[in-house]
Amino acid sequence: MLTGLGLNDVIHGWTDEHTIQEAGWYQQYTSIDSGITITYVPSRHWSKRWLNDDNKSLWGGFYIQFGDKAIYFMGDTAKVPIFQISKTL
């Protein structure tokens, strides 16, 4: 299981005891599979799970590379201009 810093305690009970790897923004996880690189990247979102834990964990997405192919998974993000629907269709 891959997640951002500070989320291990939150998701540990949901993982059936699987190993959880935490990473900070722009950090890569340890080897997942030969030739695959996964980097944790920022999302435009702040974190809050309880009443007084504002921004105690990093929310983000994943940039996955394999050879010359790449996938960007944005993850949970706030409403930002990129999501606005064009009114000139």
N, C-alpha and C positions, 0 to 999 in steps of 0.2 A: 504494500500500500504506500502511495506517495502523497505527501501533503506539505503544507507550509509550516514554518516554525510556529510553535505554540499550539498546534492542533492535535498533537498526539493524545493528550488526556481526553479531549473531546470525542475523538473517533475510536479510541482503543476498544471500547465495549462493543462496537459494531463490527469488528474485524475478525471475530472467531480466532483470536490470538495470532493472527498473521503479523509478520514483522512490518513495522511502520517506519518509513524513512522521512524525516523532515528536512526541508531545505529552505534557505533564505533566497531572496530574489537574486536571480542570475547565477545561482549555484546549481551544479549538476549533481544528480543522484549517483550513487555508486552503481557499478555495472549491473544493468538489468538483464541484458542479453548481448551477445557478441555483436558489435557494430551499431548498436542503438545508443543514442545519446539523448537524455531527457534533462532539460533545463527548466527550472521553476522561474516564471516571469511574473511581473506585477500585474494585477488587475486594478481597475480604477474603482476601488471599494474600500471601505473601512470595516473593521471587525468589531462585533459586539455580540457576546453570547449571554451575558448576565447583566445585572444593574450597574456594576462598577468595574467592568473589564474592557473599556474602550481601547481598541487598537493594541491588544495584548498578543495578537497572533497575526500572521501574514496570510492574506488571501491572495490567490494568484491563479495563473494558468500554466500550461505546459507547452514547451516548444520541443517537439520530438523530431530527431534527425536519424535517418538511416541512409548512408551513402549520399547521393545527390538529391534525395527526396526529403521533404519536411512537412510537418503538420503543426499548425498552431491551434491549440485548444484554449480559448479565452477564459474559460471558467466563469465564475460568478462575477459580474461587474455592474457598476452603477449605470444609470441612464446618462449617456454621453451623446454628443452630437452625431457620432457615426451611426447611431441607431435611428435617427430621424428618417421618416419616410418622405421621399421627395414628393412635393405637391405638383410637380410639373411632369406628369406622366404622358 
